[in-house]
């Protein structure tokens, strides 16, 4: 007989698989494009190394740094 923990684990696996499938389905078309993509601020290409670490990066590193820097 299957116990409640096995049932819960099976349900968790199914929910995770469903969530991942939904995420894939809703992925923006831009995320599927090959690199380089262009920075949304300056227009320079976003380096492939940055894309590997941050797949959804919309800004190049200098522009992102400027955006995160506190204003004085």
MDAnalysis code that builds the backbone (N, CA, C; Angstrom):
import MDAnalysis as mda
import numpy as np

u = mda.Universe.empty(216, n_residues=72, atom_resindex=np.repeat(np.arange(72), 3), trajectory=True)
u.add_TopologyAttr("name", ["N", "CA", "C"] * 72)
u.add_TopologyAttr("resid", np.arange(1, 73))
u.add_TopologyAttr("resname", ["UNK", "UNK", "UNK", "UNK", "UNK", "UNK", "UNK", "UNK", "UNK", "UNK", "UNK", "UNK", "UNK", "UNK", "UNK", "UNK", "UNK", "UNK", "UNK", "UNK", "UNK", "UNK", "UNK", "UNK", "UNK", "UNK", "UNK", "UNK", "UNK", "UNK", "UNK", "UNK", "UNK", "UNK", "UNK", "UNK", "UNK", "UNK", "UNK", "UNK", "UNK", "UNK", "UNK", "UNK", "UNK", "UNK", "UNK", "UNK", "UNK", "UNK", "UNK", "UNK", "UNK", "UNK", "UNK", "UNK", "UNK", "UNK", "UNK", "UNK", "UNK", "UNK", "UNK", "UNK", "UNK", "UNK", "UNK", "UNK", "UNK", "UNK", "UNK", "UNK"])
u.atoms.positions = np.array([
    [0.842, -1.189, 0.000],
    [0.000, 0.000, 0.000],
    [0.884, 1.249, 0.000],
    [0.507, 2.212, -0.799],
    [1.241, 3.473, -0.889],
    [0.896, 4.329, 0.320],
    [1.938, 4.838, 0.967],
    [1.634, 5.680, 2.116],
    [1.497, 7.142, 1.699],
    [1.075, 7.963, 2.602],
    [0.759, 9.365, 2.310],
    [1.989, 10.158, 1.870],
    [3.174, 9.799, 2.357],
    [4.396, 10.504, 1.962],
    [4.711, 10.239, 0.493],
    [4.540, 8.991, 0.048],
    [4.761, 8.671, -1.368],
    [3.784, 9.435, -2.259],
    [2.529, 9.512, -1.835],
    [1.523, 10.257, -2.595],
    [1.875, 11.740, -2.660],
    [2.334, 12.294, -1.544],
    [2.709, 13.711, -1.500],
    [3.906, 13.981, -2.402],
    [4.889, 13.096, -2.397],
    [6.056, 13.268, -3.256],
    [5.684, 13.179, -4.729],
    [4.816, 12.253, -5.065],
    [4.370, 12.129, -6.457],
    [3.623, 13.386, -6.890],
    [2.779, 13.907, -6.009],
    [2.029, 15.125, -6.330],
    [2.971, 16.320, -6.488],
    [3.968, 16.420, -5.618],
    [4.948, 17.499, -5.710],
    [5.710, 17.435, -7.031],
    [6.119, 16.246, -7.437],
    [6.826, 16.083, -8.708],
    [5.951, 16.504, -9.884],
    [4.669, 16.148, -9.833],
    [3.754, 16.518, -10.910],
    [3.546, 18.030, -10.956],
    [3.385, 18.653, -9.799],
    [3.215, 20.108, -9.749],
    [4.453, 20.822, -10.273],
    [5.633, 20.322, -9.930],
    [6.878, 20.921, -10.397],
    [6.993, 20.789, -11.921],
    [6.681, 19.621, -12.439],
    [6.737, 19.405, -13.885],
    [5.748, 20.317, -14.605],
    [4.548, 20.457, -14.049],
    [3.549, 21.343, -14.650],
    [4.016, 22.796, -14.632],
    [4.612, 23.230, -13.515],
    [5.090, 24.607, -13.405],
    [6.212, 24.877, -14.398],
    [7.128, 23.939, -14.547],
    [8.222, 24.114, -15.503],
    [7.704, 24.149, -16.938],
    [6.732, 23.304, -17.244],
    [6.151, 23.310, -18.585],
    [5.447, 24.631, -18.864],
    [4.741, 25.161, -17.874],
    [4.057, 26.444, -18.029],
    [5.062, 27.576, -18.206],
    [6.150, 27.519, -17.469],
    [7.193, 28.538, -17.589],
    [7.795, 28.518, -18.998],
    [8.051, 27.327, -19.516],
    [8.579, 27.199, -20.879],
    [7.597, 27.776, -21.894],
    [6.324, 27.494, -21.690],
    [5.298, 27.947, -22.620],
    [5.194, 29.467, -22.628],
    [5.352, 30.086, -21.453],
    [5.200, 31.531, -21.332],
    [6.509, 32.295, -21.561],
    [7.603, 31.581, -21.799],
    [8.902, 32.241, -21.975],
    [8.808, 33.266, -23.094],
    [9.324, 34.469, -22.844],
    [9.280, 35.477, -23.907],
    [10.118, 35.042, -25.103],
    [9.679, 35.450, -26.258],
    [10.376, 35.078, -27.489],
    [11.822, 35.558, -27.467],
    [12.081, 36.693, -26.831],
    [13.442, 37.224, -26.770],
    [14.384, 36.262, -26.045],
    [13.878, 35.531, -25.075],
    [14.725, 34.597, -24.334],
    [15.144, 33.418, -25.213],
    [14.414, 33.190, -26.292],
    [14.730, 32.084, -27.174],
    [15.690, 32.486, -28.290],
    [15.944, 33.777, -28.428],
    [16.830, 34.257, -29.482],
    [18.283, 33.985, -29.129],
    [19.112, 33.736, -30.111],
    [20.532, 33.546, -29.821],
    [21.179, 34.873, -29.415],
    [22.255, 34.776, -28.679],
    [22.989, 35.967, -28.270],
    [23.850, 36.421, -29.419],
    [24.257, 37.651, -29.530],
    [24.068, 38.675, -28.523],
    [22.734, 39.404, -28.673],
    [22.168, 39.728, -27.549],
    [21.037, 40.644, -27.521],
    [21.599, 42.009, -27.177],
    [20.849, 43.022, -27.449],
    [21.323, 44.377, -27.195],
    [20.813, 44.895, -25.860],
    [21.630, 45.733, -25.237],
    [21.283, 46.376, -23.983],
    [20.065, 47.277, -24.213],
    [19.133, 47.245, -23.294],
    [17.927, 48.053, -23.408],
    [18.164, 49.524, -23.162],
    [19.347, 49.899, -22.687],
    [19.632, 51.309, -22.422],
    [20.572, 51.907, -23.464],
    [21.756, 51.304, -23.622],
    [22.758, 51.897, -24.515],
    [22.775, 51.273, -25.907],
    [22.189, 50.083, -26.052],
    [22.147, 49.434, -27.358],
    [23.351, 48.567, -27.680],
    [24.362, 48.551, -26.803],
    [25.516, 47.677, -27.023],
    [25.097, 46.219, -26.815],
    [25.787, 45.291, -27.474],
    [25.459, 43.875, -27.268],
    [25.751, 43.447, -25.829],
    [24.892, 42.596, -25.293],
    [25.126, 42.019, -23.964],
    [26.047, 40.819, -24.166],
    [27.199, 40.780, -23.505],
    [28.154, 39.690, -23.701],
    [27.554, 38.321, -23.372],
    [27.981, 37.316, -24.107],
    [27.478, 35.958, -23.906],
    [27.765, 35.460, -22.497],
    [28.893, 35.868, -21.916],
    [29.230, 35.437, -20.554],
    [28.180, 35.935, -19.573],
    [27.726, 37.188, -19.746],
    [26.691, 37.733, -18.866],
    [25.380, 36.986, -19.089],
    [25.093, 36.653, -20.326],
    [23.859, 35.945, -20.647],
    [23.836, 34.554, -20.021],
    [24.999, 33.916, -19.938],
    [25.052, 32.592, -19.321],
    [24.728, 32.672, -17.842],
    [25.227, 33.711, -17.177],
    [25.002, 33.871, -15.744],
    [23.608, 34.424, -15.471],
    [23.174, 35.378, -16.283],
    [21.865, 36.026, -16.125],
    [21.096, 35.939, -17.440],
    [20.412, 34.829, -17.683],
    [19.754, 34.638, -18.973],
    [18.712, 35.703, -19.325],
    [18.139, 36.353, -18.336],
    [17.111, 37.361, -18.607],
    [17.645, 38.791, -18.517],
    [18.957, 38.943, -18.542],
    [19.550, 40.278, -18.437],
    [19.084, 41.147, -19.595],
    [18.598, 42.332, -19.262],
    [18.136, 43.273, -20.287],
    [19.127, 44.408, -20.485],
    [20.082, 44.535, -19.561],
    [21.061, 45.614, -19.618],
    [22.469, 45.038, -19.593],
    [23.403, 45.752, -20.219],
    [24.811, 45.370, -20.110],
    [25.279, 45.689, -18.689],
    [26.442, 45.197, -18.343],
    [26.929, 45.374, -16.972],
    [27.105, 46.849, -16.587],
    [27.739, 47.693, -17.416],
    [27.882, 49.098, -17.017],
    [26.533, 49.796, -16.797],
    [25.569, 49.535, -17.658],
    [24.257, 50.177, -17.497],
    [23.546, 49.657, -16.249],
    [23.665, 48.351, -15.978],
    [23.048, 47.787, -14.784],
    [23.698, 48.363, -13.534],
    [25.017, 48.529, -13.554],
    [25.729, 49.103, -12.409],
    [25.262, 50.523, -12.150],
    [25.144, 51.316, -13.226],
    [24.664, 52.692, -13.062],
    [23.243, 52.716, -12.499],
    [22.414, 51.798, -12.937],
    [21.031, 51.759, -12.464],
    [20.968, 51.407, -10.985],
    [21.857, 50.516, -10.535],
    [21.816, 50.063, -9.137],
    [22.522, 51.025, -8.188],
    [23.383, 51.893, -8.718],
    [24.129, 52.814, -7.875],
    [23.153, 53.797, -7.223],
    [23.247, 53.986, -5.897],
    [22.352, 54.941, -5.247],
    [22.625, 56.371, -5.693],
    [21.566, 57.121, -5.853],
    [21.718, 58.532, -6.253],
    [22.045, 59.360, -5.018],
    [22.850, 60.374, -5.246],
    [23.245, 61.237, -4.113],
    [22.707, 62.617, -4.277],
])
